[in-house]
């Protein structure tokens, strides 16, 4: 794409798009150009519609994934090429609402127990007990662990927002053992090769390997740890508004999906719950 790529990157940076969104949007436009072997400014509305149908029928992509691609194409044609009529010719796709999969406590125990690498096991435990997204878990710094307040600071989460979430006392003790053994300098979970934080692809592979070894047959992903955090807190009596804040959701309607998953058969108050401590559940 050359010059067009640079222009698109500049427009996204001016609007404060996070790096992950910028990368996804650039990839979407690049894939369109590659599909037709044309510069994207030479593609017409009928070709764009045909490409979206190809993604639906042949690639069988999820509706949410297709909507990201459509968002990228609309941004490119409207904001970069100033062709709003072409942007408006790409309709968003309706997505089905599916309830997320959630781990049971026994499944979580198996997941953690089969992960023999200490750093990888603690990465999974931190994600679950703090309700962290994969991008947030891999970029934790040692300074983010606030043992005085028993909180974890999440820096620049989704929407570039900072927040605090729960620090499990069980996790804290295991992190202290890990720190004494491995002595990480800045990043809590550094890559042994680069010294930078472990990347998302590695974290995903760690999770999928553990899920396979643990014999978990549900359709789960790393994000299922976050879903389980929210659901288990709700089941433990924590109110929805508090869970919304811990997750960093802008709207409580996003958090309310867990009302459809939680089993309300546990009578506890709303005191702080340590999800890694089995005595609290």
Buried (B, 14 or more C-beta within 10 A) or exposed (E): BEEBBEBBBEBBEEEEBBEEBBEBBBEBBBBBBEBBEEEBBEBEBEBBEEBBEEBEEEEEBEEEBBBBBBBBBBBBBBBBBEBEEBBEBBEEBEEEEEEBBBBEEEBBEBBBEBBEEEBBBBBBBBBBBBBBBBBBBBBBBEEBBEEEEBBBBBBEBBEEEEBBBBBBBBBBEBBEEBEEEBEBEEBBBBEEEEEEBBBBEBBBEBBBBBBEBBEBEEEBBBBBBBBBBBBBBBBBBBEBEBBBBBBBBEEEEEBEBBEEBBEEEEEEEEEEBBBBEEEBB
